[in-house]
Amino acid sequence: MAGIVLAGGNSSRMGFPKALLLRDNTSLVRVAVEACTEPVVVVGPPELESELADTHAILTREDPPGGGPSAGIVAGIAALPAVEGWVQLLPCDLTAPERI
């Protein structure tokens, strides 16, 4: 089973990607990635690249950037390698952060 993690929100009022908020000292995007089996695609901004560097995740961006969940799903499916069976779809902010 493959996974797609949606992490493309603008977080404009926060000033940094919401996906980098912490839960139990782990970023929300990493919590979501670790819940998926390989392959997993994260749809989000380039600022997530360093956070995902040591994971099995593929980072991609929706078109247009900030285009919403539908654009994110399309981008995630397009970036997945050929897979059989089900695909998990997770928002990165599904779990509550411990602090801001």
N, C-alpha and C positions, 0 to 999 in steps of 0.2 A: 504494500500500500504506500503510495506517495503522499506528500503533503504540500499544501500551499498555505503560507502565512501572510496575511494581509497586514502590512505595517506602513502604508503609504499616506497616512493622514498628515496634514500640514503642521499641526500642533503650533499654529502661529501665535497663540496667546502664551504658550510656554517658552518659546524661544529655542527649543531643541526638540528632537523627535520624541514623542511619547513612548515609543518602543524602547527607549533607553532608560525609562524609569525602572526602579529596582523593586523586586519582590524577593525577600530572603537573600539579599545581596546578589541577586542575579537579575539581569535586565529582562524586561517583559518579552522582548523578541527572542532571547535565548531560552526562556522558559517554554515558549511556544515551539521553537525549533526542536528542543529536546523531547517534546511530546510526540514528535513525528518520527516515522521511520524513513529511511532513505528511499528515493531521493526526496529532498524538500526544497522548495523554492520560496524565498522571501521576496515579496513585492514591497519595496520601500525605497527611501532616499539613499543616496550614496554615503551619507553619514553613518550608515549601519555597517559599512564594509569592514571596518576594523573590529567591530564587535562580533562579527560573524567569521572572521579570518580563520579561526581554528575549529570551525564546525564543518559539517557536511553540507551546509546550505549553499544554494545558488542564489545570488542577489540579482534582482531585475527591477525595472521601473515600469509603472503603468504609463500608457500614452493616451491622453496627455498627463504629465505629472500632476498629481492631485485630482485626477479624473474620477475618483470615487471607487467604491467597492466593485462595481461591474467592470470597470476598466482594469482593476487589479486582478480580478478573477481571469479575465481574458489574457492578461500578461503572464500570470502564473501558469496557466495551461500551456501557453505558447513556449514558455521556458523549460517546461518539464521534459526530460528525456522520455523516450517511449516507455510507457508503463502499461501493465495489465491490471485490471481490477479497480478497486475503489481509490479515490483521492480524498484525503482529509483536507478540510478547509477551516482554518483557524484565524480569528482576529488576534493580533499580538496583544491587545489590551483586554483580553478576556479575564485575566486574573488581576486582582486589585494590587496596586503598588503599596509597599510598606511606608514610603515617604516620597515627598516631592522635593 
